[in-house]
Amino acid sequence: MSDRTIDKSEFTPEERERYARHLILPSVGEDGQRRLKSARVLVVGAGGLGSAVSLYLAAAGVGCLGIADDDKVSVSNLQRQILHGTSTLDRSKTASARHRLEDLNPNLEIRTHRVRISENSMSAIAESYDLVVDGTDNFETRYVINDACLHFRIPYVYGAVHQFEGQASVLCARNGPCYRCLFPSPPPDGTIKSGREAGILASIPGVIGTIQATEAIKWIVGMGDLLIGRLLVLDGAAMRFVEIRADKNPACPACGRSANEEER
């Protein structure tokens, strides 16, 4: 986790009861829960991935949770976007998310950013956070997230889903690859169909989003072996995980030697 000040305040009796299963975990305990309470995490996208990520981070006690999305809740979202419900149809996803997350854990600070992600908007938002979790559904936005995370030296918990498949990794971490190391350029137009065109099995974003939330919690607490330098790939139809080595590319224009020399 980042070196910023950890909240040293005592837990209230309600917090001790709420986080009891964390407090007795040897690898989390009171110090780990304080780190969670002090953390500031930005979730970009309040859709299928963002639903699972934000619900579990809120439940875990991440003290400040940012949700960035410019869309509204529609009926077709509800098949997989469990953050929302029939009662929030046609509301902004950020307002819907705030309602659900504050109900789940009223101890948190929920920040909403109802903006379309661009280079300018991402740079303006990301600086205030310690970690960014990707809940988006397109290559262009992922490059924007990646570049902002590199600029502010913030780890980037990547996730993607398509039909029965999913991927997850931790990028932009020290000595690890960035998104451009793995995917130097987007695929040609028309070669990969969007979720709207190809479909997504309802539970797949939940599986990948839960993995992303787990990696975020591990990074904050400072425990376990993170998915740095590893791309975890799920084939949901076969229910098989495959791990692919993902090395940092020394020639990467975003994080390679030449990019680092330009920064200096």
Order of alpha helices (4+ residues) and beta strands (2+ residues): alpha-alpha-alpha-beta-alpha-beta-alpha-beta-alpha-beta-alpha-beta-beta-alpha-alpha-alpha-beta-beta-alpha
